[in-house]
Amino acid sequence: MKKVALGVSLVLGAFCASGAQAADLLSSDYCPVAENAKLLAIQSDVELTSEVVRLMDEAVAVSDSPQWIYSGRPAFVWASEAKVACGKAFGYLRANYRDEDNLNKCECFHSRMLQYMN
């Protein structure tokens, strides 16, 4: 039980410590690629879906990794955001709809995740 409580407090501490990064989500300039993502230029639906799934899988791996969950760096936060945005984009693609907003967010949040991992 103490390990679970410690884990929860570390995650909450990481969120609190990264308050400035969390505020980034609300800012209009949080990502230089928030519009006109490279994903939008992919013409083939099969290729686009494959790329979105790749980005989503990478984000899921980071958001599930104790290395990033407990690191205190905002990579975990951006991975969680990328996972959701890419998942939504993937869902729309499965319904034969290219949702530009979620494709932009997927690429943006994934790039931010990578930025904080390095």
QUINORNOR-V59702 format. One record per residue. N is the residue number from 1. RES is the residue in one small letter. PSI is psi in whole degrees, 0 to 359 (999 if undefined). D_LAST is the distance of its C-alpha to the last C-alpha in Angstrom with 2 decimals. Layout:
n = <N,N>
res = <RES,RES>
psi = <PSI,PSI>
d_last = <D_LAST,D_LAST>
//
This chain:
n = <1,2,3,4,5,6,7,8,9,10,11,12,13,14,15,16,17,18,19,20,21,22,23,24,25,26,27,28,29,30,31,32,33,34,35,36,37,38,39,40,41,42,43,44,45,46,47,48,49,50,51,52,53,54,55,56,57,58,59,60,61,62,63,64,65,66,67,68,69,70,71,72,73,74,75,76,77,78,79,80,81,82,83,84,85,86,87,88,89,90,91,92,93,94,95,96,97,98,99,100,101,102,103,104,105,106,107,108,109,110,111,112,113,114,115,116,117,118>
res = <m,k,k,v,a,l,g,v,s,l,v,l,g,a,f,c,a,s,g,a,q,a,a,d,l,l,s,s,d,y,c,p,v,a,e,n,a,k,l,l,a,i,q,s,d,v,e,l,t,s,e,v,v,r,l,m,d,e,a,v,a,v,s,d,s,p,q,w,i,y,s,g,r,p,a,f,v,w,a,s,e,a,k,v,a,c,g,k,a,f,g,y,l,r,a,n,y,r,d,e,d,n,l,n,k,c,e,c,f,h,s,r,m,l,q,y,m,n>
psi = <322,324,319,314,320,316,315,317,326,318,314,321,321,320,316,319,333,32,322,322,323,324,334,327,332,347,144,342,32,343,126,345,29,345,153,48,152,333,326,338,347,119,320,125,323,315,319,313,318,317,319,318,321,313,318,316,320,319,320,317,317,318,342,354,121,330,319,331,316,7,335,355,151,8,321,318,312,327,318,318,317,320,315,310,317,323,318,315,318,317,316,320,323,334,15,40,130,101,102,322,310,331,317,313,320,308,317,306,324,317,323,319,312,323,316,349,338,999>
d_last = <32.93,31.28,28.11,27.99,28.67,25.99,23.43,24.59,24.53,20.97,19.87,22.16,20.93,17.32,18.81,20.97,18.39,16.29,19.50,18.31,15.65,18.48,20.62,18.27,19.69,23.10,22.43,23.59,20.87,17.83,16.62,17.74,18.36,20.32,23.33,24.19,21.35,21.42,22.53,25.75,26.64,26.88,30.64,31.03,30.91,30.17,27.19,25.89,26.35,24.60,21.48,21.54,22.00,19.06,16.72,18.58,18.40,14.62,14.60,17.41,15.74,12.81,15.49,17.71,15.46,16.53,13.26,11.76,15.24,15.83,12.56,13.61,10.33,11.23,9.25,12.67,14.65,13.19,13.50,17.03,17.81,16.70,18.76,21.75,21.62,21.18,23.88,26.18,25.67,26.44,29.50,30.79,30.32,32.39,35.04,34.95,33.50,30.53,29.27,27.51,26.23,24.38,23.19,21.71,20.14,18.83,16.98,15.90,14.65,12.84,11.03,10.25,9.04,6.54,5.68,5.46,3.82,0.00>
//
